[in-house]
């Protein structure tokens, strides 16, 4: 029966969530298959801690399921999943404030594979230092390839505000990483 649901579009799957238990399970399973990696990746980039992300992701998917079966209509299923995940991430970040000191990371090495790993770690740390709104917009744009209109829809803001948040996030990341990129340019 699950194979049958793979042919359904998102709207049809959403309406199948209103059916009997077997239909609900199959429809949700198909939606999960289609979008779980995207939602998980979003949560991971926004929260940054894989241990916490497991719980946040599970809570987001359960909350999506519970609220989706109560909704009368839904035009954008993956968008609604991301909005649900966003709200859970916001609650988590609000309840658990964490700070990182970027100076704790050492960056000098001649091994290019190691340097790349360290640079990715620095970028991840720089993301952690951003306000949630900027981090979210940056992650949605650069890691998920969303348009500014899609970002605006997920975040509940205007398109111009979405553009502004992405621009400010990039600017802040450049500022945070400036001392490290200057040191790299001195290495020959």
C-alpha positions, 0 to 999 in steps of 0.5 A, a space after each residue: 500500500 505504501 508504494 501506491 502513495 509514492 505516486 501521490 502529490 503532496 496535496 493528495 497525501 495531505 488529504 490522505 492524512 484525514 483517512 483511516 489509521 492505515 491511510 494516515 500512516 502510509 501518507 505520513 510515511 511518504 511525506 516523511 520519506 520526501 522531506 525528512 532529510 531536508 527538515 533534519 538538515 535545516 534543524 542541524 544547521 540552525 541548532 548546530 548540535 547533533 545530539 539536540 537535533 535528534 530530539 528537535 527533529 522528532 518533536 517537529 515531525 510529530 508536531 507536524 503530523 498532529 497539526 496536519 491532521 487537524 488542518 482543513 487545507 494546506 498548500 505547501 507541505 514542505 514549507 509547513 514542515 519547515 515552519 513547524 521545525 523552525 518553531 521547535 528550534 526557536 523554542 529550543 534556542 530560547 530555552 538553552 542559550 549557549 555561547 562559543 568563543 571563536 578564539 578557542 579554535 586554532 587554525 594553522 596547519 599545512 594539511 589542506 584537508 585538515 585546513 578545510 575541515 577547520 574552515 568548515 568548523 569556523 564557519 559553523 562556529 560563526 553561524 552559532 554566533 549569529 542571531 537566530 533570524 540571520 542564521 536561519 535566513 542564511 541556512 535556508 538560502 545557502 544550504 537549502 537553496 530557497 528563494 527569498 520568497 520561500 524564506 519569507 514564507 517560512 520565517 513569516 517576514 517580507 521578501 525584503 526582510 528575508 534579503 536583508 537577513 541573508 545579507 546581514 548574515 553574510 556580512 557578520 560571518 565575514 566580520 567574524 572570520 576576518 582575523 582567520 582569513 587575514 592569517 591565511 593570506 599571510 601563509 605561503 
